Each structure stands twice: as C-alpha cells, then as structure tokens.
Amino acid sequence: MKIILTLLISIVLFTSCNSGVIEKPDNLIAEDKMVNIIYDLSILEAIRLNNPASLEQRKISPSNYIYKKYKIDSLQFAKSDRYYASDIQKYSGIYDQVNKKLDYDKRITDALAKKDKDIEAKKKLDTKKDTTATKTSAAERILKKKELLKRAAIKK
C-alpha cells in the first residue's frame, strides 16, 4: 500500500511540474531592458525601506515611475516577468546581471565614501595644524616679548 501511494504521489508530482517554457508574449520586454527595470526596482525598494519619507515627499510611486520611465504597463511587465521566470537559467542570468550592477554601484559608493572620509580627516588634520601653528606663533611672540623685557631690564 505504501509503495502504491508513494508511486502515485511521485506520478502526480512529475506530471504537475511544467518543464516547458511559457509561451512568449507578443510584447515581451527585451532581456537587457528587463535587467534595467529590475535594477531600478531594486534601488527604489532600497530607498523605500531605508527612507520611506523621501519617496512620499516627492510623491513617487515606484511601480508607476518604472512604467513611465520604460514606457511599459503592468500587464506587459507581469507577462514578461512570468515568461523569463519560466526559464530558470535565463531568469537567473537576468538577476546575475542585476547583482553585478548593484555590486558595481556599491564599490563606487564605498570608494566615494572613503574619499569623502579621507578629505574630512585631512581637513581636521589641517585645522589642527593651523590651530597648533597659531598657538605656537602666539607662544613665540610672548617669549620674544619677555626676552625683550628682560634685555631692557638688564640694560637699565
């Protein structure tokens, strides 16, 4: 009985899994454009999660922004996404490209942040040197003044 039940479940699972690719939609979004769309959606989602007020203040709806920018509609995007998702290798390739773009942006951002940090540290160091130089020159002036007073007292 267990063998028959296991065999029956296996047959149902194998027949229910659709191994074929979904039919290509008439207005399929090109793969490179799909990469850009998913990339932009990722950026907008990160902004929404980190600083929701920024999108609300500018009255930006991420999905509407994407539809206008790429001149697509929600149905076209949904059908294209479904088509690419049905081919796991193609879909994985799209997301690999998106991840590469995000990683590149992260490296650029990190480099710029490091450069800004280095500039700030240099400014602080320069300010500290200027302050020290000013203090030194003031101290030197006081010492010279004392020296002149001593010389004047000795001459009298």
Buried (B, 14 or more C-beta within 10 A) or exposed (E): EEEEEEEEEEEEEEEEEEEEEEEEBEEBBEBEBBBBBBBBBBBBEEBBEEEEEEBEEEEEEBEEBBBEEBEBEEEBBEBBBEBBBBBEEBBEBBBEBBEEBBEEEEEEEEEEEEEEEEEEEEEEEEEEEEEEEEEEEEEEEEEEEEEEEEEEEEEE
